[in-house]
Amino acid sequence: MQPRNSRTRTIIGICMLIFTITAFHARAQTLGEVHRMHKAKLQNLKEDTLMADRLYDYAADLNELDNDTALILIDRALAISQRLGDRRRTGLMYEGRASILLAKGLLDSSISAYGKALEYHVPEKNFYRVGTAWTGIGNAFMQKGMLDTAAQAYFRGLEAYRQAGDSIRMAHAYNGLAITFSQMEQLEKSLEYLKKADALYVLARDTSNHVKMLINMGDKFTRIDRADDALTVFREAVRVSDLGKYQFGRFYSRVAMGDLYATKKPYPDSALLYLREAEAISKGFNLPQLFISSMQETFGLAFYESGKFTMARDYLLRAEAGLLDVGHVPTLMQHYLLLTKVNVNLGLKDASINTLASYVRFRDSLQKTDVTTKVNELETKYRTLEKDKSLADQQLSITKKDLELRKKSQQLVLLGGGLMLVLALAGGAYFHFRQKQQLQQQHWQLMQKESELAVAQASMEGEEKERARIARNLHDGAGSILSGVKLYLNSLENQYSELTKSAAYRNTLGLLNEAVTEIRDTSHNLMPRLLFEEGLDAAAGAYCEKLGRNNSLAFEYQATGEPRRFHPRFELMVYRMLQELLGNAIKHAEATQVLVQLEFNEDGLGMTVEDDGKGIDASKGDAGIGMFSLKSRAAAFRGTMDVDSSAQGTSVHFDFPSSSLTARMHATSDEAPAG
């Protein structure tokens, strides 16, 4: 079930990026109602400010129903405003144009248009419209995947709304921040901002944006496995959008319900019921292709869950063109993986091979993209360090000149003084010189120590990167291939029932299952995802529990103090040290009981590993090398290590003070290891 959940969360999440707040606030009407109402208002009007305003309103109501026509209308209104020299309206029309371009997925053009709008809004000190433009820019950068830039834009939008005294419009920026945190996988924080935004939209009786917030909240609840909460808000979204005749909301709230019933609450019949309603609603107005593809992809999953593989394949193939146009690689990976499973169940050998090849191609593309991103990040950091070095060189030059000036001044004073003053100054200078020598010596020793620590840390980082690479290759390479082989073997049972009676076939399946399990366990050990998601306390406890299930030793885990998060690199280093110590206890100590303690306190972190084994044999070189390696790792973060070993057992204790840990963190990257 997990791969399917991952797939649907990807496609729904990408749609949520488009499902953002825009400058326009469309009223709940059908396409025909919009045309009839606005065409009547435009009759017999001159090309003046009144016509420009009515064209803007017309485009606003069409934005989510027919954005091609909306763009034509807003461009006409923009031309009128420019001809009249009306700066306020010109800025407004650029903003409306940017909003439509955003809905069409033309992101760079949208950002450019929002920038033009700011050229008019800022000199006018129109803080409300400045906030709206910055929020739109945040939406565009969000869809481009530039999350830091998007967050900065949203915060600028919030500040502008505060200056305008418009608390309701702050909800737009809150929503943008919610989606930003969602993309960063900080889902609880995302929910906080969504609730703030929704409360303001409800207060303003803004039906369309209230429905969008409900769907966004349902998406987050689904992703953190709170399916009942997700079901509650999705049902409310259906009710509110039906009551307000909000067509977009009526459509997408049902797609979301279908997605939920096809994944977290696997009731395929209920999923298909909501999806058919969404399909009927979609025929009443024009929708961006990505939303249609989202519905078709969810149809494919629901039919797959219900065992109707022919129908599943039909809808997945319909969705394919739209997904390729969007080009979101993780979504395409999961799409082709699901399509491969469908083809295998239908016995379509050639089609299965082709779709599996597409899956592998997009998977490899994603890995290359990840590598490129890391290289760009490293290049940026290098340029920053280079700039910092240049500034430091300039400061050093200034300091030297200042010292030279002071030296000349001192010489003048010495020449004008008496012999006793000269001797006193000479004595003081000698003392100062000796003191300076001592300080330089201490500084040199500190630099040597820092260099040694940096080398040790770089070595550990290189080791972890190699672990991450091997883990990805195992999981995505050998693991995917073996899973594909397993699918084919399972499909053969449906075609040749006599295979199930073959001992060789059953043994082959058993060995294959063991291989898949072994690869998965090895991949997880190499790159512990639980550590990065929940921290040392959860990861250490889970690791001890796992070892206790798989070994004859009794493992006990204890945590004192309030567990908290540290820098990802530090947590990973401590976790690797724990793995090494427990591995030694299993292989060499001949122990029956092992105790692991983590001590979280304001002064830092302590870790103790005790066993009742035979102790460390100092005569064996391996033990000394292992302990030296552990001590070096601890020293890389200025930690201390104490070992107490006898024939009754061994106790190893580490202390990492907060002050030293913080100092080391400032010298390292803020990025967690890949994986």
C-alpha positions as CSV (number, residue, x, y, z in Angstrom):
1,M,0.0,0.0,0.0
2,Q,2.8,2.4,0.7
3,P,3.9,3.0,-2.9
4,R,0.3,3.9,-3.9
5,N,-0.1,6.3,-1.0
6,S,3.2,8.0,-2.0
7,R,1.9,8.3,-5.6
8,T,-1.4,9.9,-4.8
9,R,0.1,12.3,-2.3
10,T,2.5,13.4,-5.0
11,I,-0.2,14.2,-7.6
12,I,-2.6,15.8,-5.1
13,G,0.2,17.8,-3.6
14,I,1.3,19.1,-7.0
15,C,-2.3,20.2,-7.8
16,M,-2.4,22.0,-4.4
17,L,0.4,24.2,-5.7
18,I,-1.9,25.5,-8.4
19,F,-4.8,25.5,-6.1
20,T,-3.5,28.7,-4.4
21,I,-5.0,32.1,-3.6
22,T,-4.9,34.5,-6.5
23,A,-5.6,38.2,-6.9
24,F,-9.0,37.4,-8.3
25,H,-11.8,36.2,-6.1
26,A,-14.2,34.3,-8.4
27,R,-17.8,34.2,-7.5
28,A,-19.6,30.8,-7.5
29,Q,-21.2,30.8,-11.0
30,T,-21.3,28.6,-14.0
31,L,-19.7,29.6,-17.3
32,G,-23.0,30.5,-18.9
33,E,-24.1,32.6,-16.0
34,V,-20.8,34.6,-16.1
35,H,-21.1,35.4,-19.8
36,R,-24.8,36.4,-19.7
37,M,-24.3,38.7,-16.7
38,H,-21.1,40.5,-17.9
39,K,-22.1,40.9,-21.6
40,A,-25.2,42.7,-20.5
41,K,-23.1,45.1,-18.4
42,L,-20.7,45.9,-21.2
43,Q,-23.3,47.0,-23.8
44,N,-23.1,50.6,-25.0
45,L,-20.1,51.5,-22.9
46,K,-17.2,53.8,-24.0
47,E,-13.6,52.7,-23.5
48,D,-13.2,54.5,-20.2
49,T,-12.4,53.6,-16.6
50,L,-15.9,52.1,-16.1
51,M,-15.3,49.7,-19.0
52,A,-11.9,48.8,-17.7
53,D,-13.4,48.0,-14.3
54,R,-16.1,45.9,-15.8
55,L,-13.6,44.0,-18.0
56,Y,-11.6,43.3,-14.9
57,D,-14.6,41.9,-13.0
58,Y,-15.5,39.8,-16.1
59,A,-12.0,38.4,-16.2
60,A,-12.0,37.7,-12.5
61,D,-15.2,35.6,-12.7
62,L,-13.7,33.7,-15.7
63,N,-10.3,33.0,-14.2
64,E,-11.1,29.5,-12.9
65,L,-13.6,28.7,-15.6
66,D,-12.0,29.9,-18.9
67,N,-8.6,31.5,-18.3
68,D,-7.8,31.9,-22.0
69,T,-10.8,34.3,-22.4
70,A,-10.0,35.9,-19.1
71,L,-6.5,36.8,-20.4
72,I,-7.9,38.5,-23.5
73,L,-10.3,40.6,-21.4
74,I,-7.7,41.7,-18.9
75,D,-5.3,42.7,-21.7
76,R,-8.0,44.9,-23.1
77,A,-8.6,46.5,-19.7
78,L,-4.8,47.0,-19.3
79,A,-4.6,48.8,-22.7
80,I,-7.5,51.1,-21.7
81,S,-5.9,52.0,-18.4
82,Q,-2.5,52.7,-20.0
83,R,-4.0,54.9,-22.6
84,L,-5.9,56.9,-20.0
85,G,-2.7,57.3,-17.9
86,D,-4.4,55.8,-14.8
87,R,-1.6,54.4,-12.7
88,R,-3.7,52.8,-10.0
89,R,-5.8,50.8,-12.6
90,T,-2.7,50.0,-14.7
91,G,-1.1,48.4,-11.6
92,L,-4.3,46.5,-10.9
93,M,-4.6,45.2,-14.5
94,Y,-1.0,44.0,-14.4
95,E,-1.8,42.2,-11.2
96,G,-4.9,40.6,-12.7
97,R,-2.8,39.5,-15.8
98,A,-0.2,38.0,-13.5
99,S,-2.9,36.0,-11.7
100,I,-4.3,34.5,-14.9
101,L,-0.8,33.6,-16.1
102,L,-0.2,31.9,-12.8
103,A,-3.4,29.8,-13.2
104,K,-2.2,28.9,-16.7
105,G,1.2,27.7,-15.4
106,L,3.2,30.4,-17.1
107,L,5.3,31.1,-14.1
108,D,8.1,33.4,-15.3
109,S,5.7,35.6,-17.2
110,S,3.5,35.7,-14.1
111,I,6.4,36.9,-11.9
112,S,7.3,39.5,-14.5
113,A,3.8,40.8,-14.5
114,Y,3.6,41.0,-10.7
115,G,6.9,42.9,-10.8
116,K,5.3,45.4,-13.2
117,A,2.3,45.8,-10.8
118,L,4.7,46.6,-7.9
119,E,6.2,49.4,-10.0
120,Y,2.8,51.1,-9.9
121,H,1.7,50.0,-6.4
122,V,4.8,50.9,-4.3
123,P,5.0,54.6,-5.3
124,E,1.3,55.0,-4.6
125,K,1.9,53.4,-1.1
126,N,-1.0,51.0,-1.9
127,F,0.0,48.5,0.7
128,Y,-3.0,46.2,0.2
129,R,-2.2,45.8,-3.5
130,V,1.6,45.5,-2.7
131,G,0.7,42.6,-0.4
132,T,-1.4,40.9,-3.0
133,A,1.4,41.2,-5.6
134,W,4.0,39.8,-3.2
135,T,1.7,36.9,-2.4
136,G,1.2,36.2,-6.1
137,I,5.0,36.2,-6.5
138,G,5.3,33.7,-3.7
139,N,2.7,31.4,-5.4
140,A,4.8,31.5,-8.6
141,F,8.1,30.8,-6.9
142,M,6.3,28.0,-5.0
143,Q,5.3,26.3,-8.2
144,K,8.9,26.7,-9.5
145,G,10.1,24.8,-6.4
146,M,12.1,27.8,-5.1
147,L,10.8,27.5,-1.5
148,D,13.1,29.9,0.3
149,T,12.4,32.7,-2.2
150,A,8.6,31.9,-2.0
151,A,8.7,32.2,1.8
152,Q,10.5,35.5,1.6
153,A,7.8,36.8,-0.8
154,Y,5.0,35.6,1.5
155,F,6.5,37.3,4.5
156,R,6.8,40.6,2.6
157,G,3.2,40.2,1.7
158,L,2.3,39.7,5.3
159,E,4.2,42.9,6.3
160,A,2.4,44.9,3.6
161,Y,-1.0,43.7,4.7
162,R,-0.1,44.7,8.3
163,Q,0.7,48.2,7.1
164,A,-2.6,48.2,5.2
165,G,-4.4,47.1,8.4
166,D,-6.1,44.4,6.4
167,S,-6.0,41.3,8.6
168,I,-8.4,39.3,6.3
169,R,-6.0,39.6,3.3
170,M,-3.2,38.3,5.5
171,A,-4.9,34.9,5.0
172,H,-3.5,34.8,1.5
173,A,0.0,34.9,2.7
174,Y,-0.8,32.4,5.5
175,N,-2.0,30.0,2.9
176,G,1.2,30.4,0.9
177,L,3.4,29.8,3.9
178,A,1.3,26.7,4.7
179,I,2.0,25.3,1.3
180,T,5.7,26.2,1.6
181,F,6.0,24.2,4.9
182,S,4.1,21.4,3.3
183,Q,6.6,21.2,0.5
184,M,9.3,21.1,3.2
185,E,7.5,18.1,4.8
186,Q,6.8,20.2,7.9
187,L,3.1,19.1,7.9
188,E,2.1,20.1,11.4
189,K,3.4,23.6,10.9
190,S,1.6,23.7,7.5
191,L,-1.7,22.8,9.3
192,E,-1.2,25.7,11.8
193,Y,-1.0,28.3,9.0
194,L,-3.9,26.7,7.1
195,K,-6.1,27.0,10.2
196,K,-5.1,30.6,10.6
197,A,-6.0,31.3,6.9
198,D,-9.2,29.4,7.0
199,A,-10.5,31.2,10.1
200,L,-10.0,34.5,8.3
201,Y,-11.7,33.3,5.1
202,V,-14.7,32.0,7.1
203,L,-14.9,35.4,8.8
204,A,-15.0,37.1,5.4
205,R,-17.5,34.6,4.0
206,D,-15.1,33.7,1.2
207,T,-16.6,30.4,0.0
208,S,-14.0,29.6,-2.7
209,N,-11.0,30.1,-0.5
210,H,-12.7,28.4,2.5
211,V,-13.2,25.3,0.3
212,K,-9.5,25.4,-0.8
213,M,-8.3,25.6,2.8
214,L,-10.5,22.6,3.7
215,I,-9.0,20.5,0.8
216,N,-5.5,21.6,1.7
217,M,-6.1,20.6,5.4
218,G,-7.5,17.2,4.3
219,D,-4.4,16.6,2.2
220,K,-2.1,17.3,5.2
221,F,-4.3,15.1,7.5
222,T,-4.0,12.3,4.9
223,R,-0.3,12.6,4.7
224,I,0.2,12.3,8.5
225,D,-2.2,9.3,8.7
226,R,-5.1,11.1,10.3
227,A,-7.6,9.6,7.8
228,D,-10.7,10.3,9.9
229,D,-9.9,14.0,10.2
230,A,-9.2,14.1,6.5
231,L,-12.6,12.6,5.8
232,T,-14.3,15.1,8.0
233,V,-12.8,18.2,6.2
234,F,-13.3,16.7,2.7
235,R,-16.9,16.1,3.4
236,E,-17.3,19.7,4.7
237,A,-15.6,20.9,1.5
238,V,-18.2,19.0,-0.6
239,R,-21.0,20.4,1.4
240,V,-19.8,24.0,1.3
241,S,-19.0,24.0,-2.4
242,D,-22.3,22.4,-3.3
243,L,-24.2,24.9,-1.2
244,G,-22.3,27.9,-2.7
245,K,-22.4,26.4,-6.3
246,Y,-18.6,26.8,-6.4
247,Q,-17.9,24.6,-9.4
248,F,-14.1,24.2,-9.0
249,G,-14.6,23.3,-5.3
250,R,-17.4,20.8,-6.2
251,F,-15.1,19.1,-8.7
252,Y,-11.9,18.9,-6.7
253,S,-13.4,18.1,-3.3
254,R,-14.8,15.0,-4.9
255,V,-11.5,14.1,-6.4
256,A,-9.9,14.4,-3.0
257,M,-12.6,12.1,-1.5
258,G,-12.0,9.6,-4.2
259,D,-8.3,9.7,-3.5
260,L,-8.8,9.2,0.2
261,Y,-11.1,6.2,-0.3
262,A,-8.7,4.7,-2.8
263,T,-5.7,4.9,-0.4
264,K,-6.1,5.5,3.3
265,K,-9.6,4.0,3.6
266,P,-9.5,1.5,0.8
267,Y,-13.2,1.4,-0.3
268,P,-12.8,1.4,-4.2
269,D,-16.6,1.6,-4.7
270,S,-16.9,4.7,-2.7
271,A,-13.9,6.2,-4.4
272,L,-15.4,5.5,-7.8
273,L,-18.7,7.1,-6.8
274,Y,-17.1,10.4,-5.9
275,L,-14.9,10.3,-9.0
276,R,-17.8,9.8,-11.3
277,E,-19.5,12.8,-9.8
278,A,-16.3,14.8,-10.3
279,E,-16.1,13.7,-13.9
280,A,-19.7,14.8,-14.6
281,I,-19.0,18.2,-12.9
282,S,-15.8,18.7,-14.9
283,K,-17.7,18.7,-18.2
284,G,-19.5,21.9,-17.3
285,F,-16.5,24.2,-17.4
286,N,-12.8,24.4,-18.6
287,L,-10.2,23.0,-16.2
288,P,-6.4,23.1,-16.4
289,Q,-5.2,19.8,-17.7
290,L,-3.3,18.9,-14.5
291,F,-6.6,18.7,-12.6
292,I,-8.1,16.5,-15.2
293,S,-5.1,14.3,-15.1
294,S,-5.3,14.2,-11.3
295,M,-8.8,12.9,-11.6
296,Q,-7.9,10.3,-14.2
297,E,-4.9,9.1,-12.3
298,T,-7.1,8.6,-9.2
299,F,-9.6,6.8,-11.3
300,G,-6.8,4.4,-12.4
301,L,-5.8,3.7,-8.8
302,A,-9.4,3.1,-7.7
303,F,-10.0,0.6,-10.6
304,Y,-6.7,-1.1,-9.8
305,E,-7.8,-1.5,-6.2
306,S,-11.1,-3.0,-7.3
307,G,-9.4,-5.4,-9.6
308,K,-10.7,-3.8,-12.8
309,F,-7.4,-3.7,-14.5
310,T,-8.6,-2.9,-18.0
311,M,-10.5,0.2,-16.8
312,A,-7.5,1.2,-14.6
313,R,-5.2,1.1,-17.7
314,D,-7.6,3.1,-19.8
315,Y,-7.7,6.0,-17.2
316,L,-4.0,5.9,-16.5
317,L,-3.2,6.2,-20.2
318,R,-5.6,9.2,-20.5
319,A,-3.8,10.9,-17.6
320,E,-0.3,10.3,-19.1
321,A,-0.3,13.2,-21.6
322,G,-1.2,15.8,-19.0
323,L,1.4,14.4,-16.5
324,L,4.1,14.5,-19.2
325,D,3.2,18.1,-20.0
326,V,3.6,19.1,-16.3
327,G,6.9,17.1,-16.2
328,H,6.9,16.5,-12.4
329,V,9.4,13.6,-12.2
330,P,8.3,12.0,-8.9
331,T,4.7,12.0,-10.1
332,L,5.7,10.4,-13.4
333,M,7.8,7.7,-11.5
334,Q,4.8,6.7,-9.5
335,H,2.5,6.8,-12.5
336,Y,4.6,4.4,-14.5
337,L,5.1,2.1,-11.5
338,L,1.3,1.8,-11.1
339,L,0.9,1.3,-14.8
340,T,3.5,-1.4,-14.8
341,K,1.5,-3.3,-12.1
342,V,-1.7,-3.0,-14.1
343,N,0.1,-4.2,-17.3
344,V,1.5,-7.2,-15.4
345,N,-2.0,-8.2,-14.1
346,L,-3.3,-8.0,-17.6
347,G,-0.5,-10.2,-18.9
348,L,0.8,-7.4,-21.2
349,K,4.5,-8.4,-21.3
350,D,5.8,-5.8,-23.8
351,A,3.8,-3.0,-22.3
352,S,5.0,-4.0,-18.8
353,I,8.6,-3.9,-20.0
354,N,8.1,-0.4,-21.6
355,T,6.4,1.1,-18.6
356,L,9.0,-0.4,-16.2
357,A,11.7,1.1,-18.4
358,S,10.0,4.5,-18.2
359,Y,9.8,4.2,-14.4
360,V,13.6,3.5,-14.3
361,R,14.3,6.4,-16.7
362,F,12.5,8.9,-14.6
363,R,14.0,7.5,-11.4
364,D,17.5,8.0,-12.8
365,S,16.5,11.5,-13.9
366,L,15.4,12.3,-10.4
367,Q,18.7,11.1,-9.0
368,K,20.6,13.2,-11.5
369,T,18.5,16.2,-10.6
370,D,19.3,15.6,-6.9
371,V,23.0,15.5,-7.6
372,T,22.8,18.7,-9.7
373,T,20.9,20.5,-6.9
374,K,23.6,19.5,-4.4
375,V,26.3,20.7,-6.8
376,N,24.6,24.1,-7.2
377,E,24.2,24.4,-3.4
378,L,27.9,23.6,-2.9
379,E,28.9,26.2,-5.6
380,T,26.7,28.8,-3.8
381,K,28.3,28.0,-0.5
382,Y,31.8,28.2,-2.1
383,R,31.1,31.6,-3.6
384,T,29.8,32.8,-0.2
385,L,32.9,31.6,1.6
386,E,35.0,33.2,-1.2
387,K,33.2,36.5,-0.6
388,D,33.6,36.3,3.1
389,K,37.4,35.6,2.7
390,S,37.7,38.7,0.5
391,L,36.0,40.8,3.2
392,A,38.3,39.4,5.8
393,D,41.3,40.2,3.7
394,Q,40.1,43.8,3.4
395,Q,39.6,44.0,7.2
396,L,43.1,42.6,7.8
397,S,44.6,45.3,5.5
398,I,42.7,48.1,7.4
399,T,43.9,46.7,10.7
400,K,47.5,46.6,9.6
401,K,47.4,50.2,8.5
402,D,45.9,51.1,11.8
403,L,48.7,49.4,13.7
404,E,51.3,51.2,11.6
405,L,49.8,54.5,12.4
406,R,49.7,53.7,16.1
407,K,53.3,52.5,15.9
408,K,54.4,55.9,14.4
409,S,52.5,57.7,17.2
410,Q,54.2,55.7,19.8
411,Q,57.6,56.5,18.3
412,L,56.9,60.2,18.5
413,V,56.0,59.8,22.1
414,L,59.2,57.9,22.8
415,L,61.4,60.5,21.2
416,G,59.9,63.3,23.2
417,G,60.2,61.4,26.6
418,G,63.0,60.9,29.1
419,L,65.3,57.9,29.6
420,M,63.2,56.4,32.4
421,L,60.1,56.7,30.2
422,V,61.9,55.0,27.4
423,L,63.0,52.2,29.6
424,A,59.5,51.8,31.0
425,L,58.0,51.7,27.5
426,A,60.7,49.2,26.4
427,G,59.9,47.0,29.3
428,G,56.2,47.2,28.5
429,A,56.8,46.5,24.9
430,Y,58.9,43.5,25.8
431,F,56.1,42.2,28.0
432,H,53.6,42.9,25.3
433,F,55.8,41.1,22.8
434,R,56.1,38.0,25.0
435,Q,52.4,38.0,25.7
436,K,51.7,38.3,21.9
437,Q,54.0,35.4,21.2
438,Q,52.1,33.2,23.7
439,L,48.8,34.2,22.2
440,Q,50.0,33.4,18.7
441,Q,51.3,30.1,19.9
442,Q,47.9,29.3,21.5
443,H,46.1,30.5,18.4
444,W,48.3,28.3,16.2
445,Q,47.6,25.3,18.4
446,L,43.8,26.1,18.3
447,M,44.0,26.3,14.5
448,Q,45.8,22.9,14.3
449,K,43.1,21.4,16.5
450,E,40.3,23.0,14.4
451,S,42.0,21.6,11.3
452,E,42.2,18.1,12.8
453,L,38.5,18.3,13.8
454,A,37.6,19.6,10.3
455,V,39.4,16.7,8.6
456,A,37.7,14.2,10.9
457,Q,34.3,15.6,10.2
458,A,34.9,15.8,6.5
459,S,35.9,12.1,6.6
460,M,32.7,11.2,8.4
461,E,30.6,13.3,5.9
462,G,32.3,11.5,3.0
463,E,31.5,8.2,4.6
464,E,27.9,9.1,5.1
465,K,27.5,10.3,1.5
466,E,28.8,7.0,0.3
467,R,26.4,5.2,2.6
468,A,23.5,7.3,1.2
469,R,24.6,6.5,-2.4
470,I,24.8,2.8,-1.7
471,A,21.4,2.9,0.1
472,R,19.7,4.6,-2.8
473,N,21.3,2.2,-5.4
474,L,20.2,-0.8,-3.3
475,H,16.6,0.5,-2.8
476,D,16.0,2.1,-6.2
477,G,18.2,-0.2,-8.3
478,A,18.3,-3.8,-7.1
479,G,15.2,-3.4,-5.0
480,S,13.1,-2.2,-7.9
481,I,14.4,-4.8,-10.3
482,L,13.7,-7.6,-7.8
483,S,10.2,-6.2,-7.1
484,G,9.6,-6.3,-10.9
485,V,10.7,-9.9,-11.0
486,K,8.4,-10.7,-8.1
487,L,5.4,-9.1,-10.0
488,Y,6.1,-11.2,-13.1
489,L,6.4,-14.4,-11.0
490,N,3.2,-13.7,-9.2
491,S,1.4,-13.1,-12.6
492,L,2.6,-16.5,-13.8
493,E,0.6,-18.1,-11.1
494,N,-2.6,-16.7,-12.7
495,Q,-1.6,-18.0,-16.1
496,Y,-0.2,-21.4,-15.0
497,S,-1.9,-22.7,-11.9
498,E,0.3,-25.9,-11.9
499,L,3.3,-23.7,-10.8
500,T,1.9,-23.4,-7.3
501,K,2.4,-27.2,-6.9
502,S,6.1,-26.9,-7.8
503,A,8.5,-27.0,-4.9
504,A,11.2,-25.3,-7.0
505,Y,8.8,-22.4,-7.8
506,R,7.9,-22.0,-4.2
507,N,11.5,-22.1,-3.1
508,T,12.4,-19.5,-5.7
509,L,9.6,-17.2,-4.5
510,G,10.8,-17.7,-0.9
511,L,14.4,-16.8,-1.8
512,L,13.2,-13.8,-3.8
513,N,11.2,-12.5,-0.8
514,E,14.3,-13.0,1.5
515,A,16.4,-11.0,-1.0
516,V,13.9,-8.1,-1.1
517,T,13.6,-8.1,2.7
518,E,17.4,-8.2,3.1
519,I,17.9,-5.3,0.6
520,R,15.2,-3.2,2.3
521,D,16.8,-3.8,5.8
522,T,20.3,-3.1,4.5
523,S,19.1,0.1,2.8
524,H,17.3,1.3,6.0
525,N,20.4,0.6,8.1
526,L,22.6,2.5,5.8
527,M,20.3,5.5,5.7
528,P,18.0,5.6,8.8
529,R,15.0,7.7,7.7
530,L,13.4,7.5,11.1
531,L,16.4,9.4,12.5
532,F,16.0,12.3,10.1
533,E,12.2,12.5,10.6
534,E,11.8,12.0,14.4
535,G,15.3,12.3,16.0
536,L,17.7,10.4,18.1
537,D,15.3,9.3,20.8
538,A,12.9,7.6,18.4
539,A,15.6,6.1,16.2
540,A,17.7,4.7,19.1
541,G,14.7,3.2,20.7
542,A,13.5,1.6,17.4
543,Y,17.0,0.2,16.7
544,C,17.3,-1.4,20.2
545,E,13.9,-2.9,19.8
546,K,14.8,-4.3,16.4
547,L,18.1,-5.8,17.7
548,G,16.2,-7.4,20.6
549,R,13.8,-9.1,18.2
550,N,16.6,-10.5,16.0
551,N,19.2,-11.5,18.7
552,S,19.4,-13.6,21.8
553,L,20.6,-10.6,23.9
554,A,18.2,-8.6,26.0
555,F,18.3,-4.9,24.9
556,E,17.0,-2.2,27.2
557,Y,16.6,1.5,26.1
558,Q,16.1,4.4,28.5
559,A,15.9,8.2,27.8
560,T,16.1,10.8,30.6
561,G,15.2,14.5,30.3
562,E,13.1,16.1,27.6
563,P,14.1,14.6,24.1
564,R,15.0,17.3,21.6
565,R,16.4,17.6,18.1
566,F,20.0,18.5,17.3
567,H,21.8,19.3,14.1
568,P,21.2,16.4,11.6
569,R,24.9,15.7,11.1
570,F,25.5,15.4,14.9
571,E,22.4,13.1,15.3
572,L,23.7,10.9,12.5
573,M,27.2,10.7,14.1
574,V,25.8,9.7,17.5
575,Y,23.5,7.1,15.8
576,R,26.5,5.6,14.0
577,M,28.5,5.4,17.2
578,L,25.6,3.6,18.9
579,Q,25.4,1.1,16.0
580,E,29.1,0.4,16.3
581,L,29.0,-0.1,20.0
582,L,25.9,-2.4,19.9
583,G,27.5,-4.4,17.0
584,N,30.6,-4.9,19.1
585,A,28.5,-6.1,22.0
586,I,26.7,-8.6,19.8
587,K,29.9,-9.9,18.1
588,H,32.6,-9.8,20.8
589,A,31.3,-9.2,24.3
590,E,29.5,-12.5,24.9
591,A,27.0,-10.5,26.9
592,T,23.4,-11.5,27.9
593,Q,22.1,-7.9,28.6
594,V,22.8,-4.5,27.0
595,L,21.6,-1.2,28.4
596,V,21.5,2.0,26.3
597,Q,20.8,5.4,27.9
598,L,20.4,8.8,26.3
599,E,20.6,11.8,28.7
600,F,19.0,15.0,27.3
601,N,19.7,18.1,29.4
602,E,20.3,21.8,29.1
603,D,24.1,21.2,29.2
604,G,24.1,19.0,26.1
605,L,23.7,15.3,25.4
606,G,25.1,12.2,27.2
607,M,25.1,8.6,25.9
608,T,25.9,5.4,27.8
609,V,26.2,1.9,26.5
610,E,26.7,-0.9,29.1
611,D,26.9,-4.7,28.8
612,D,27.5,-7.6,31.2
613,G,30.0,-9.3,28.9
614,K,33.6,-10.4,29.3
615,G,35.1,-6.9,28.9
616,I,37.6,-5.4,26.4
617,D,40.7,-7.4,25.7
618,A,43.4,-4.8,25.6
619,S,45.9,-7.3,24.0
620,K,43.8,-7.3,20.8
621,G,44.6,-4.5,18.3
622,D,41.1,-4.4,16.8
623,A,39.5,-3.3,20.1
624,G,42.0,-0.4,20.4
625,I,41.4,0.7,16.9
626,G,37.7,0.6,17.3
627,M,37.8,2.7,20.5
628,F,40.2,5.1,18.9
629,S,37.8,5.6,16.0
630,L,34.9,6.2,18.4
631,K,37.0,8.7,20.4
632,S,37.9,10.5,17.2
633,R,34.3,10.8,16.1
634,A,33.4,12.3,19.5
635,A,36.3,14.7,19.4
636,A,35.0,16.0,16.0
637,F,32.2,17.6,18.0
638,R,34.3,18.3,21.0
639,G,32.8,15.5,23.0
640,T,34.5,13.3,25.6
641,M,34.6,9.5,25.9
642,D,35.1,7.4,29.1
643,V,35.5,3.6,29.1
644,D,35.2,1.4,32.1
645,S,35.9,-2.3,31.3
646,S,36.4,-5.4,33.5
647,A,35.6,-9.1,33.4
648,Q,32.1,-8.2,34.7
649,G,31.3,-6.0,31.7
650,T,31.9,-2.8,29.8
651,S,30.5,0.7,30.2
652,V,31.2,3.4,27.5
653,H,30.0,7.0,28.2
654,F,30.0,10.1,26.0
655,D,29.4,13.7,26.9
656,F,28.6,16.4,24.3
657,P,28.3,19.9,25.9
658,S,25.8,22.2,24.2
659,S,28.3,25.1,23.9
660,S,30.8,23.0,22.0
661,L,28.1,21.4,19.8
662,T,26.7,24.8,18.9
663,A,30.2,26.0,18.0
664,R,30.7,23.1,15.6
665,M,27.3,23.5,14.0
666,H,28.1,27.1,13.0
667,A,31.0,25.8,11.0
668,T,29.0,23.2,9.1
669,S,26.3,23.1,6.5
670,D,22.7,23.2,7.6
671,E,21.8,20.5,5.1
672,A,20.9,17.0,6.4
673,P,22.6,14.1,4.6
674,A,20.7,12.8,1.6
675,G,18.3,9.8,2.0
